[in-house]
Structure formats: structure tokens, C-alpha cells
């Protein structure tokens, strides 16, 4: 994994990034969920997802789990979704 990057639309420090292009549903959500579990509350995860089912399903599913979807920016044939891990309950 490379150095943390900047989230372009939010100027937020991204703590981790996953490139899940080519990963089918529901595996892209499972991988996103596992990565979020490894982060501390409040940390930022950027996930690159394909168009179609992944961009429709993953942001909704992480929101349903209580995480905050901060941004979705379109890339060439994909999307970069920035997620803040929920606070510990």
C-alpha cells in the first residue's frame, strides 16, 4: 500500500485505499467491510469501485453499517468512494 493520499473533493487525509476494480458483488463489500474493521474510528478509507452494481451497492451497504460516505467521485470507468469509519459504539 502506498502513502496515504488526499481525498480530492474533501481535502481529507485518506488513511487507507482499496482498488476493487474487477471484484464482483458481494466480494467488494466484504473486502471493504474487512478493511474498515482494521481501521480506527474516524479514519478514512478510499475505495475504487466499478460502475454498475458495485457503486450502487457498496456505498449503501457501508452506510447501513453506520459508516459515513463522504464523497463519490467519478473516474474513467470507475468511482472513488471516500468513507469515514463510524465511531465505536
N, C-alpha and C positions, 0 to 999 in steps of 0.2 A: 504494500500500500504506500502511496506517495504521501508527501507532506500535506497537512490539512490545507484545504483550499478556501477561497472566499465564495460565498453564495452571491452570485452577481446581482440578483434582484433585491436582496435584503442587506447586503454588506455584513453578513453574519459569518463568523468563523465556523467552518464545517469541520467537525471532529472526525468524521469517517465518511467514506464514499463507497458505494457498491455499483458496479456496472452489471446490470442484469439483462442486457440486450440478448435476445435469443433464448432466455429462460421462460418456460411456459408456466401458465397458471396451473395450480396454485403454488408452484415451487418458488416463484418470485416473491410472493407474500411470505412464505415460510422463511426464506433467506433474509428478507427484510426484518421480520419479527425476531429472528435469532440474533441478527446484528444489533437491533435495538436493545435486546436483553443484555448485550455485552457492554452497552454504554451506561454512563451515569445519568441520573435525572437531569434534564435541562440541556444535555448535549445534543448536537445537531448531526443528523445523518442525511447525506445526499444520495439519492438512488436514481440511476438511469434506467428507464423502462421503455419498452417498445410501445408503439401506438396500439390501439385496439383494446382488448381485454385487460392487459396489464395496467395501462394508465387509467382505465375505468375502475378496476377492482382494488388495486393495491392502496391508493390514497384513501379510498372509502374504508377499507379494512383496518388500516392503521388508525384512522380517526375513530372508528368503532372501538378500538382497543384503548382509546383515551389519549393518543398522541396528537400533536398539533401539526397539520400540514401547513407549512409556512409559505411555500411557493411551488408552482409548477411552470417550468419554462420549456418551450418547445425547442428541440434541437433538430438536426437533419434526420428525419425518420424516427425520432425518439423524443423522450421527455426527461427532464431532470427535476425530480421532486425533492424538496427540502423539508425534512421532518424534525421537529423537536421532541425528544423523548419526554414523556409525561413525568410529572413529579411523583415520587414514591408515595404510596397511599398507606 
